[in-house]
Amino acid sequence: MGAVDVTTGRHYQWGGASHGWHLLEGRDDLSVIQERVPPGDREQRHYHVRARQFFYVLAGEGTLEIDGTSCTLTAGQGVEVAPGVPHQFVNGSAEDVDFLVISTPPSQGDRVDA
């Protein structure tokens, strides 16, 4: 098994111009995704029925609204989002933000728009 990164992970696009790469997928218990959100882009507010997530910022600054409370994250900071809790990632800064989303179990197919 070789190393994985954004050049080898399965890519997808979301929002207006945001990108994601599956770094660990195909498991029943865990997924790891790296995402890049350009300035002004955001995801739709949603929650997961089963998945517990941990967002960890690698570069830049983004805001994660969690159940009505805003949490600004910069490089080296992370926050947990429990199952059933509405949340939305927003990049209100002037630079791209890169972060990891670690989900257990994987969040694919477990998303409900809020």
Summary of the structure (lengths in Angstrom):
residues: 114
radius of gyration: 13.2
end to end distance: 38.3
largest distance: 41.4
contacts: 331
relative contact order: 0.28
helix: 0%
strand: 54%
